[in-house]
Amino acid sequence: MAHLGVPHAFAVKNCKDEYGAYVSYKTLKTYYEDYLSAATRLRDAQTLKEIRERDRHMIACLKCYFLYLI
């Protein structure tokens, strides 16, 4: 979950709610959609902070997508 940018407390809660130390396809899809929409909102980033935030969202989005494929 750390590689997906999810806070530790939320990851612990997710593990209790779902299947232990796994993440469901539904959850991965939700993360993917959230990160994609956040990256899209920052598409025309101007400041260095916005650019870094956009890149962070894009990387997390790709990681979710690749995990979903695997």
N, C-alpha and C positions, 0 to 999 in steps of 0.2 A: 504494500500500500504506500510505502514511502516513495517508491519510484513513480507512483501515480499522483503524487502531490496531496495525498489525503492526510489530514492531521492524525496523530497517534490515537487520541481519544476516540475519534470517529472510527478508526480502523478496528479498535478493540470492540466497540459496540457492534460494528458490522460483522465481526467474527462470531460474536454471540448470537446475533440475529440470523445469520445465514448458516454456513456449513463448516464452521471452524475456521481454519487458516486458509480458506479459499474465497474467491470472489465469484459471484454468479455472473452469467452472461447478461442478465438484466441490469445488474449494477454496473458492469463494464460499459454497457451501452449508454446508461445514464451519464456516467463520467465522460464518455466520449462526446456525447451531445453537448454537455455543459462546457467542456473545454473548447469544443469547436465553435460554439456560439460566442464564448468569451474572446477567442482569437479573432473571430470575424468582426466583432465590435471594435477591436483594436487594429483592424486592417490598415488604417491610415495613421498609425502611430507617429507622433512627431518628436516627443521627448525620449531621452535615453531610458527613463523609467518605464514608459509605455512600451517601448520596443522590447525591453527585457521581459516585461510581463506578457506581452504577446508571444514571444519566443518560448517562454515557460509553458504557456497554455498549448502552444502548437506541439511541443515535445511530449507533454502529458497526453495530448489527444492521440498522437501517433503510437505511444506506448499502449494506450487502451485498445486502439485498433489492432495492433499486432497481437496482443494477448487474446483478443476476441477471435482472431483468425486461428490462433494455435489451439 
